[in-house]
Amino acid sequence: MKKEFKITDHAQKQFRDRAALLGLNGSLKELNRLLSVAVPETSNGKTTRFELFKRSMLYDKRAMFLTANGWRFVVVGSKVATVERVKPHENYKR
């Protein structure tokens, strides 16, 4: 997706921390690269639709959810509010 976003400090920290848990590159350059190829998340099942609805209530009804390479970017307005893994179990320490 070719759009410029402001990345909040919280989003950068979440990306760094979650990438480190998985042994992935957590640099700002990598975050920007992923954002440049991110596409809007689509709901292709009942569970996904429910998750998207739940997230819209949690963040903001105007929130947009983008995905790239297993990452979800929560965008509100022109800011990336947070970054999480699409698979919830990958967001936390085991």
N, C-alpha and C positions, 0 to 999 in steps of 0.2 A: 504494500500500500504506500503510495508516494505522498506522504503528508508529514509535515513537521510537527512534532509533539514536544512539549516541555515535559521532561522526566522529573518527577518529584524526588526528593531525597529518600522518602520512604520506598518508592518503587525501585530506586537504585539499590538500596540496602536489601530489600526482599530478593531482588534478582541475584545479587552477590551471594547472599546467604544460601539461597536455594540451589544455585549453581554449584556452590562449594559442597553441599551435601551429596550431590550426584557426581562430583568430580568433573564438572564442566567449566568452561570458560565463563567467568562472571564479570568480565570487563565492561566498561561503558561502551567501548567500541563494538563489542559483541551484542550488547543490548540494542544499540542503534542499528546494527546490521539486521537483527531479527525484526525490529520494528519496520524496517524498510521493505521486508517481504511478507509482513503479516497481512492476513485477510480477515474479514469479518467472520466471527464464529457463527455457524449455522446450527439449528436444532434439527437433528435427524433421528429423534426418538423421544419418547415420553420423559425419560430421565433427564436428557439434555435440556428439554424445554423447561422442566421444573428447575433445574440448576440455573439456567439463564434467568428465569423469573425471580428465583431466590436472590441471585446476585444483584439484579436490578433493584430489588427492595433494600438490600444491604448497602449498596453504594449510592445509587441515584437512578431514578427512572430514565434519565437521559444518558446513562452510561452505555458505552459501546464496548463490546468485547471482541478483541482481535486475537488471532492465534497464529503461531509459527513454530514449527519444530517442537511441539509438545509444550509450548509456553502459552499462557493466556495473559493478555495485557488489558487491564481495565482502564478505559479512557473516558474521562469526564470533561466535556468541552474540548480543550486542546491540550489537556494534561494527562499523562500516564499516572494514574493514582496508585496503582500497585501492579505487581507482577506475580503470577503464580503458575504452578505446573497444572496442566490440564488434568492429569491423574492426581486426585487429591492426596493419596498416600505418599507422593513424592515431595510434598510441601513441608514435611516434618521429619525430625530425627527419628530414627528407628531404635 
